[in-house]
Amino acid sequence: MKMMNIAVIGAGTAGLCAAKTALQSGCGVTVFERAKQVGGTWVYDDKVGKDEYGLDVHTSMYQGLHTNLPKELMGYPDFPIPDQKKSYIPQKDMLTFLELYAQKFNVYEHIKFEHYVVRVRPYGDDDQWEIIVRDLPNNTYDTYIFDAIIVCNGHYHTPVVPKYPGKEIYKGQQIHSHDFRCSIPFKDQDVLVIGAGPSGMDLANEMSKVAKRVTLSHHQNPEPKTVFRSNVDMRPDVERLTENGVVFVDGTEQNYSVLMYCTGYKYTFPFLSIDCGISVDDNYVQPLYKHCININHPTMALIGVPFYVCASQMFDLQVRFVMKFFSRQKKLPSKEEMLKDTNDEMEERFSTMGLKKRQAHMMGPVQNNYYDDLSSTAGIENLRPVITKMHNDSSERFLDDLTSFRKDVYRIIDDDTFIKIKG
């Protein structure tokens, strides 16, 4: 049997793991990375807007960012982050870890840096792929043919900005968290932070150190228990914008000089041609078998679509799952069976669990079920139960004590048990 050649799009946390696993499976691997280095979203860049090649800046990193999950969760199952005293580590340490991982598993020699994937489309009758790539420094285009493709372009790069009535008349500054780099520009400003997810909570806390006043607008119920600085208050959702501020859904009105949208990101795969058979509707990516294999063309996989998960651990599990089928060690069900499996799961998510379309890939409290499903379906080693237990604990601490939770120190005792020294 001839060696399978696999393309990996992206050299971030998921792409490095995909390349390493494919190489260990005896496949030929080429990684296309638009940046000059590995790390994906963990690469800090002062620039916002467009980069030197006219492409949208990919990273959402800001100065001083520390992980919002303990490092004990953020390594890979077979390659943990090296021991250090703290559990919550700075961005540069996370990037150093990814560089170490790429070196350890000889991934670097398979990466084409500053190569931007322009178009992916099916090729021939054997579910192969034609990939058109732009060599950015030379501004030339090359075409490649691969047997399979693993898409790892992340999903924290294309902002979602709500279309509030009055958006065009508001005279203050409007910015998405994707373009936040430091708090200095917000000194003495009246800032409204829209959204109380991880970014909204973190940035409200960061800007409150220098801003005159910060309001956190959200619909979380119950409200986060975190006690912010005295210049932070919480308000309900925004109904509309005015010239100088906003009207909230409770009818109250406030003036703000800055609106900071912490409203999440779109799943986008702009390089996939329409005949790849993948569509995205309100962040519901379909049709995917087990949230990762393209049912219409099962030699394509999308890694990292599920959210509220132990990300790098799940990436590793997903890639090992995918490679069992790409390498033909296991045979996929028929297209009809895969569609039924997916539709049955989505019916349960939408009808029984009451999730909305944009929550189609949300795991959170059911992430264990997903990991169990992947591992049992492919006959591969599952994630250790301690990983999910620690994820649940640290996520709750984030909501309850944002200002101090990063002082917590975690230690894994065995596959089921961890200890925590509270900060």
N, C-alpha and C positions, 0 to 999 in steps of 0.2 A: 504494500500500500504506500503510495507516495505521501510525503510529508505535507500536512495541511498548513497553508499559509494564512495567518490571521492578522487583520488590521485592528489596531486599538486606537481610538480617537480620544486623546487627552492623556497627559502624564501627571494627573493629580492623584489623590488618595485611591480612587477606584481604578484609574488607568494603570498605575504602577502594579497594583495587585493583579489586574487582569493579565498584564504582560508577564509577570513572574509566574503565574499559574499556567498560562499557555506554554511558556518555555519549558516548564517542568513536565508538561504533558508531551513534549517532543515535537511541538509545532514550530514552524517558522513564524516570527513575530516582527511586525513593524509598527512602531508607535508614532503617530503624528501629533506634535505638540506645537501650538501656535506661539508659545512664549519661548524665552531663551533658557529656561530652566524648568526643573520638575517642581511640583508642589501645587499646581492649580490654584484654588481659592486661597491657599495659605501663603501665596507670594504677595508681599506688600508692594504697592505702587503708589507714589504720590499723585500720579496722573488720575484725572477723572475725565469722563467723556470719551474722546477718541485717543488711540495710541499713535505711535509714529507711522504706522501703516494705514491709518484711517479706519481701523477696526475699533469696535466698542471695547473699552477697558473691561477686562474679564473679572478682576478681583474686587471683592467687597471688604477687604481687610482695612482696619483703621489702626492708627498708632496706639500702642499700649494694649492691644487686645490680648486677653488670656482666654484659654478654652473655657467653654461653659459646661463641659463634662470632664470628669477626672481622667487623667492620662491612662489610668488602669483600664479604661474602656476604649481608648482611642488608638491603641496599637492594633496589630493584627493577631489572630489566634496563635500563629507560629512565630511571631516576631513582636514582642511587647516593646513599649517605649522604655528605654533604660531607666533604672531606678534613680530617683532624686527625692529630696525631702518633701517637696510640694506635689500635690495631685493636680492642681490647676496650673498649667504651664503657659508661658508666653508664646505668641505666634512664631517667633524665630526658633524656638526649641522644637515646635511641631514641624517646621520646615526642615530643620536639621535632621530630624528623625526620618522624614520621607527621603531625604538625600541619602541617608545611611542605608535605608531599605533598598533603594535603587542600586546602590553600590554592592551591597551584600549579595543580591540575586542577579547581578550582571545585566540589569535592565538598560543601563545607559547606552550600551553599544547598539541597542535596537531602536533608539529614539531619533527621529528626525525633528530637531528643534527648529523653531520659526517656520514651520510648515503648516499652513492653514487649509483645512479641508473645505473645499468649495462645494462639491457635489458627490453624493453617493447614490448609485442606482444599480438595480439588478443587472446581471450580465450572463448571457448564455442560458442554457437549459438546466444547469446543475446547481442553481441557487448560488452562483458566485456573485462577486460584487466588483463594479467598476468605481474607482475613487479618483476624482480629480482634485489635485492638491496644488496650492499656490506656494511656491518657495518665496517667502516674504522678502529676504534681503536682495534676491536677484530679480524679483518680480517676474518669475517664469512659472509656467504651469506644466505639471507632469500627470500622466494617467497611469494608474496601477490596477492590477486585477488580483483579487484575493478570494480565498475559498470561504472565509467567514469574517465577520466584523463584530467587534465589541465596542459599543458606544459608551464613552465615559466622559462626557462633556460637562457634567455637573448641572446643578440647577439653582445656583445663587449668582446669576449674572445678568438676567433680563428682568428688570423691575416691573412690578405691578403697581400702577398709580391709579387710584380711584378717580372716576369722572364726576366729581361733585358739581351740582349747580353753582354757578358763580365763580368757577375756577378761573375763568378768563378775566374777571374784574378785580380779583385780589391783587393788591399792590405790593405785598411783602414777598419774601423769598420762599420758594417751594423747592424742596430737595428730597430725594429718596435716600434712604440709609445706604444704598449702594455707593453713593458719592460722598459719604461722610468719611473724613480722614482724621480729624482731631477736633477738640472742643473750642479751640481758640477763637474761630470766627463767630462764635455764639456768645461771647462775653457781653454781659449786660443786656442780652436780648430777652424778649418774651417769646418763648418757644412752645409750640403745640406739637407733641409727639403723637402721631396717629397710629395706633396698633400697639398691643402689649404682649407680643411674642417675645422671644429671646432678644432680638435686636432692639425692639421698642423699650423694653425694660432696661437693658444695658445702656442704651444711648440716653434715655431720660436721666439715669443715674449719673452718667458721665457729664452731660451738659449742665446738670444742676450744680456742678462744682464751680461753674463760671457764669452761667446765665442768671439774669435777674429773676426769672420765673419760668418754670416748666410745668406744663399740663400734660398728663397722660390720658389720651382719649381711647376708650376700649369698651368692649361688651363682655368681658370675662365675668362669669358668675359661678362661685363667689369671687370677689376682688382678690388680687394677690395680697398676701399678708405682709409683704415687705414694708418696712418703715423707711420711707425716703427722707431726704433732707426737708427742712421746713418750707423751702421754696418750691416744693413739688405738690401738686394736687391732681386728683383724678376726676375725669368727667366722662359722660356717656359718648356714644358715637356722634360723629359730625353729620348734620343734615345738609348744610349748604355753606358756601363761603360768601363773605361780604368783602367790601373794599379793603377793610383793615383787620379782618378776623374771620370768625366762624359763628354760625348758629348751631347749637347742639340739638339732638332729637328731643330733649326735654324743654325746648323753647328758649333756653338761656343763651346769651350772646357774650362773646369775649373778643377782645382785640389781641392779635399776635403779630410780631414782626417776622416770625419764621414758622413755616409749616414743615415738619419733618415726617415724611411718609415712611413708616416701618411696616409696610403692607405686603411684604413678601415678594415672590418671584414667579415668573412664568416658566413652565417647562417648554423649552424650545429646541428644536433640532432642525435649524434652517438649511442644513446641508443635505437633508434627506429628500430625495425626489418623491413626487407623489406616488410613483409606482413602487416605492418601498413598502407601501401598505400600512404606514403608521400615521395616525391622526391624534391631535391633542385638542380636547374640548374642555375648557375650564379646568385645566391641569389634570384631566383624566386622559391618560395615554393608553391608546388601544389599537389593535387587540394584542395584549401581552399574556402569555402563559406564565403563571406564577409571578406576575409583575416584572418579568425580565426577558422572555424569549418572544420574538416577533412571530406571531402565529401564521401570518401570511407568508413570511420568508424565514423559516426557523434556523437559518445560518446567520441570523443577526440577533444580537442580544443588547439590551439597554440596561446598564448597571447603575444602581443608585436611585431608582425612581421612588421606592417607598421612603416615607419620612416618619419622624418621631421614632427613630431606631438607633441602635448602637452602630453608627455608620460604617466605620472601617471594618468592624467585625462582620457586619452584614454583607459588605462588598465582597469580602473573602468568601463567605458562604455562597453568595450568588454566583461568583465566578467559578467556584468549584462545582456548583450545580450545573452551570452552563457547559463547562468543559466535559462533563460526563457524557453529554449528548453530542457536542461538537466532535469529540474524539471517537464517537460511535461505540463507546463502552456500554452505553445504554441507548435504547431506541425511544424516541419521542412517541407519544400517542398520536393518533390521526388528527388532522386539522379539526374535524368535527368534534372529536373528544376533547381537544384542548379548548375549543370555543365553549363547549358545554361546561367544562370545569371552571373557566373564567366567568361565564355568565351566571353560573350557580353561586359563585362566591360574591359577585357583585350584587346579585339579587339579595343575598343575605346582608351585605353591607348597607345597601340603600333602603331596603324594606324593614328588615329586622333591627338593624343597629341604628337606623335613622340618619346615616351619613349623607352628606351632600356630594354632588359630583366632584367638587374640588377636593374632597376628602377620600377619593377613590383609592388612593395609595397610602393613606394614613394608617400606621400600625399602632404605636402607643401601647395601650393595654392589651392588644392582641398580638404584639410582636412575637411572643413565644410561640404562638400557633403557627405563625409564618415560618419561623426558623425550623420548627418541627416538620412542617410540610415539605420544605425544601430538602431537608436532610433525609427524610424517609422516602420521598419520591425518587431521589437520585442515589440513595444508599451511601451517603457520605457522613462524615463526622459532624455532629451538631455543635452549636455554640454552647459553652458552659453555662449552666443556669445562673451562676453568680454574676455573669455579665448583665443579664436583664434585671436582676435584683438590684444591683448597684445603679443601673441606669434609672430605674424607678425612684430610688432613694435620692439620688443627686438632682433629678428633675424636680422633685417636690421641694427640696432644699432651695433650689433656684427661685421658685415662686414665693417661698415663705420668708427667705432672708437674703435677698439679692445683694445687700451691702456687705455680707460676711461669709456667704456660703463658700467662696473660693479659699477660705482659710481651712476648710475641712481637709483632712488627710485620710485617704482610703488605703487599705491593704487587703489584698486577696489572700485568704487562708487556704482554701481548697476550691474545688469545682463548684461548691454550693454556698460557700461562706465568705463574707468579707467583714472587716471591722472598720470602724470610722472613728477618728479622733476629731471631735467637733471643734471648729474654729471659734 
